[in-house]
Amino acid sequence: MDEQGSREIVDLSRTLNELRDRIHTLIQGRTRMLRSISHDLRTPMTRLRLRAERISDQGLRQQMLLDLGHIDRMIAAALDYFRTDRHCEPTERADIASMLQTLCSDFCDAGHSVTYEGPGRLVALCQPDGIIRAMANLCDNAVKFGTAAVIRLSGDQRQIVIEVNDDGPGIPPDMHERVLEPFFRIDDARAIDTGTAGYGLGLSIVDEIVRHHDGVLALVNDPRGGLTARIVLPTTRPAAT
């Protein structure tokens, strides 16, 4: 904020700028700390993995490798959530329809049933990598907890609506807001024992990206079964940079 105007306005602006600088420094320090922890953990984890692979007991060896893989993915997920470079992506005009169709093809190539319904072309201002990341997270959830997913796209002069519908167990309505919180998981509904559980960060990252685009993310239980994740993005206001 420009520190101009009356003495009171200057003092307020200076205080807010100092607060912003302190928060920025805190976030940078937190990110550096996490990266350092990640680096320090990976070396002993590599040694443990090499030792585990030499264990003669196949059951024990497999369990140890699974646990090590779990820790490694947890570290990667935490680092990804605390990334600060997501907001540095420039805003540009992109064909969202083409991006979503390509994403569906990628999931189908990996053996998942993900289909697209919508126009063949829809161009809007956005941060393409961020939108793709958000949609990939939603599709990941859909195919983890269901057998198929449908991406629906629509838009007009005011807004763009993207929906991802799955045929999974859904989420209790009273938990729709909480699942957007970092590291929150619904173990009963999302069955950790099946190996499909994440780390409670996927939807938090989606919500952060959508908010950065001045949009809204909403979760709706489909009466026919499954969950619909609905993203509404404004077209009359460019995404923040």
C-alpha positions as CSV (number, residue, x, y, z in Angstrom):
1,M,0.0,0.0,0.0
2,D,1.2,3.5,-0.8
3,E,2.2,5.3,2.4
4,Q,0.7,8.6,1.4
5,G,-2.0,10.9,2.8
6,S,-2.7,12.1,6.3
7,R,-0.5,11.0,9.2
8,E,-3.1,8.4,10.3
9,I,-3.4,6.9,6.8
10,V,0.4,6.8,6.5
11,D,0.7,5.1,9.9
12,L,-2.0,2.6,9.0
13,S,-0.5,1.8,5.6
14,R,3.0,1.4,7.1
15,T,1.6,-1.0,9.8
16,L,-0.2,-3.1,7.1
17,N,2.9,-3.2,4.9
18,E,5.0,-4.3,7.8
19,L,2.4,-7.0,8.7
20,R,2.4,-8.2,5.1
21,D,6.2,-8.4,5.1
22,R,6.2,-10.4,8.4
23,I,3.7,-12.8,7.0
24,H,5.6,-13.2,3.8
25,T,8.8,-13.9,5.7
26,L,7.0,-16.4,7.9
27,I,5.7,-18.3,4.9
28,Q,9.1,-18.3,3.2
29,G,10.7,-19.6,6.4
30,R,8.1,-22.3,6.8
31,T,8.6,-23.5,3.2
32,R,12.4,-23.5,3.6
33,M,12.1,-25.5,6.8
34,L,9.8,-28.1,5.1
35,R,12.2,-28.4,2.2
36,S,15.1,-28.9,4.6
37,I,13.2,-31.5,6.5
38,S,12.4,-33.3,3.3
39,H,16.0,-33.3,2.2
40,D,17.2,-34.5,5.6
41,L,14.6,-37.3,5.7
42,R,15.2,-38.7,2.2
43,T,18.8,-39.8,2.8
44,P,18.0,-42.1,5.8
45,M,14.8,-43.2,4.0
46,T,16.8,-44.3,1.0
47,R,19.1,-46.3,3.3
48,L,16.1,-47.9,5.0
49,R,14.6,-48.8,1.6
50,L,17.8,-50.5,0.5
51,R,18.0,-52.5,3.7
52,A,14.3,-53.4,3.5
53,E,14.8,-54.8,0.0
54,R,17.3,-57.2,1.5
55,I,14.9,-58.7,4.1
56,S,14.3,-62.3,3.4
57,D,10.8,-62.3,4.9
58,Q,8.7,-61.3,1.9
59,G,5.7,-60.1,4.0
60,L,7.8,-58.0,6.3
61,R,9.8,-56.6,3.3
62,Q,6.6,-55.6,1.5
63,Q,5.1,-53.9,4.6
64,M,8.2,-51.9,5.2
65,L,8.4,-50.8,1.6
66,L,4.8,-49.7,1.7
67,D,5.4,-47.7,4.9
68,L,8.4,-46.0,3.4
69,G,6.4,-45.2,0.3
70,H,3.6,-43.8,2.5
71,I,6.1,-41.5,4.3
72,D,7.6,-40.3,1.0
73,R,4.3,-39.5,-0.5
74,M,3.2,-37.7,2.6
75,I,6.3,-35.5,2.5
76,A,5.7,-34.7,-1.2
77,A,2.1,-33.8,-0.6
78,A,2.9,-31.5,2.3
79,L,5.6,-29.7,0.2
80,D,3.2,-29.4,-2.7
81,Y,0.6,-27.8,-0.5
82,F,3.1,-25.2,0.8
83,R,4.4,-24.3,-2.6
84,T,4.6,-20.5,-3.1
85,D,5.2,-20.5,-6.9
86,R,1.6,-21.4,-7.8
87,H,0.6,-17.8,-7.5
88,C,3.4,-16.6,-9.7
89,E,1.9,-18.2,-12.9
90,P,0.9,-15.5,-15.4
91,T,-2.8,-15.1,-16.3
92,E,-3.5,-15.8,-19.9
93,R,-6.3,-16.7,-22.3
94,A,-6.6,-20.5,-22.6
95,D,-9.1,-22.9,-24.1
96,I,-10.5,-24.6,-21.0
97,A,-12.5,-27.0,-23.0
98,S,-9.4,-28.3,-24.7
99,M,-7.5,-28.6,-21.4
100,L,-10.3,-30.7,-19.9
101,Q,-10.6,-33.0,-22.9
102,T,-6.8,-33.6,-22.8
103,L,-7.1,-34.3,-19.0
104,C,-9.8,-36.9,-19.7
105,S,-7.7,-38.5,-22.3
106,D,-4.7,-38.7,-19.9
107,F,-6.9,-40.4,-17.2
108,C,-8.4,-42.8,-19.8
109,D,-4.9,-43.7,-21.0
110,A,-4.1,-44.6,-17.3
111,G,-7.1,-47.0,-17.3
112,H,-9.7,-44.8,-15.7
113,S,-13.2,-44.0,-16.9
114,V,-13.3,-40.2,-17.1
115,T,-15.5,-38.6,-19.8
116,Y,-16.1,-35.0,-20.9
117,E,-19.4,-33.2,-21.6
118,G,-19.4,-29.7,-22.8
119,P,-18.5,-27.4,-25.7
120,G,-15.6,-28.1,-28.0
121,R,-14.1,-24.7,-27.3
122,L,-14.3,-22.3,-24.4
123,V,-11.6,-19.6,-24.0
124,A,-11.2,-17.6,-20.8
125,L,-8.6,-15.8,-18.7
126,C,-7.0,-18.1,-16.2
127,Q,-3.8,-19.6,-14.9
128,P,-3.8,-22.8,-17.0
129,D,-1.4,-24.9,-14.9
130,G,-3.4,-24.1,-11.8
131,I,-6.7,-25.0,-13.4
132,I,-5.3,-28.3,-14.7
133,R,-3.8,-29.1,-11.3
134,A,-7.1,-28.4,-9.6
135,M,-9.1,-30.5,-12.0
136,A,-6.5,-33.4,-11.8
137,N,-6.9,-33.4,-8.1
138,L,-10.7,-33.6,-8.4
139,C,-10.5,-36.4,-11.0
140,D,-8.0,-38.3,-8.8
141,N,-10.5,-38.2,-5.9
142,A,-13.3,-39.3,-8.3
143,V,-11.5,-42.4,-9.6
144,K,-10.2,-43.3,-6.1
145,F,-13.5,-43.4,-4.5
146,G,-15.7,-44.3,-7.4
147,T,-15.5,-46.3,-10.7
148,A,-16.2,-43.5,-13.1
149,A,-16.2,-39.7,-13.4
150,V,-17.7,-37.1,-15.7
151,I,-16.4,-33.6,-16.2
152,R,-19.0,-31.1,-17.3
153,L,-18.2,-27.6,-18.6
154,S,-20.6,-24.8,-19.3
155,G,-20.3,-21.0,-19.5
156,D,-21.7,-17.7,-20.5
157,Q,-20.7,-14.0,-20.4
158,R,-20.7,-13.9,-16.6
159,Q,-19.2,-17.2,-15.4
160,I,-17.7,-20.6,-16.2
161,V,-19.0,-23.7,-14.4
162,I,-16.9,-26.9,-14.2
163,E,-18.3,-30.0,-12.5
164,V,-16.7,-33.3,-11.7
165,N,-19.2,-36.0,-10.8
166,D,-18.3,-39.4,-9.5
167,D,-20.3,-42.5,-8.5
168,G,-18.5,-43.0,-5.1
169,P,-19.9,-43.0,-1.6
170,G,-20.1,-39.2,-1.4
171,I,-19.4,-37.0,1.7
172,P,-21.8,-36.3,4.5
173,P,-23.3,-32.7,4.0
174,D,-22.1,-31.6,7.4
175,M,-18.5,-32.3,6.3
176,H,-18.5,-30.5,3.0
177,E,-16.8,-27.4,4.5
178,R,-14.4,-29.3,6.7
179,V,-12.9,-31.5,3.9
180,L,-11.6,-28.3,2.4
181,E,-9.4,-27.7,5.4
182,P,-5.8,-28.8,5.1
183,F,-5.0,-32.3,6.5
184,F,-8.6,-33.1,7.3
185,R,-9.8,-36.6,6.2
186,I,-13.0,-38.5,6.6
187,D,-11.7,-42.0,7.3
188,D,-15.0,-43.7,7.6
189,A,-16.3,-42.4,4.3
190,R,-13.1,-42.7,2.4
191,A,-11.9,-46.0,3.8
192,I,-8.2,-45.8,4.6
193,D,-7.9,-49.6,4.7
194,T,-8.6,-49.8,0.9
195,G,-5.3,-47.9,0.2
196,T,-7.2,-45.1,-1.4
197,A,-6.8,-42.5,1.4
198,G,-4.8,-39.4,0.7
199,Y,-3.4,-36.9,3.1
200,G,-6.2,-34.4,3.3
201,L,-4.6,-31.9,1.0
202,G,-6.1,-32.5,-2.5
203,L,-9.3,-30.5,-1.9
204,S,-7.4,-27.8,0.0
205,I,-5.2,-27.2,-3.0
206,V,-8.2,-27.1,-5.3
207,D,-9.9,-24.6,-3.0
208,E,-6.8,-22.4,-2.9
209,I,-6.5,-22.4,-6.7
210,V,-10.1,-21.6,-7.2
211,R,-10.1,-18.8,-4.6
212,H,-7.0,-17.3,-6.3
213,H,-9.1,-17.1,-9.5
214,D,-11.9,-15.3,-7.5
215,G,-14.0,-18.4,-7.9
216,V,-16.0,-20.7,-5.6
217,L,-15.7,-24.4,-5.0
218,A,-18.7,-26.3,-3.7
219,L,-19.3,-29.9,-3.0
220,V,-22.8,-31.3,-3.6
221,N,-24.1,-34.9,-3.0
222,D,-25.8,-36.1,-6.2
223,P,-29.3,-37.5,-5.4
224,R,-28.5,-40.3,-7.9
225,G,-25.4,-41.2,-5.9
226,G,-21.9,-39.9,-5.8
227,L,-20.4,-36.5,-5.3
228,T,-20.3,-33.5,-7.5
229,A,-17.5,-30.9,-7.1
230,R,-18.6,-27.7,-8.7
231,I,-16.2,-24.8,-9.6
232,V,-17.6,-21.5,-10.6
233,L,-15.2,-19.0,-12.1
234,P,-16.0,-15.4,-13.1
235,T,-15.4,-14.3,-16.7
236,T,-15.9,-10.6,-16.1
237,R,-12.9,-10.3,-13.8
238,P,-9.4,-11.6,-14.7
239,A,-7.7,-14.0,-12.3
240,A,-5.3,-12.5,-9.8
241,T,-1.6,-12.6,-10.6
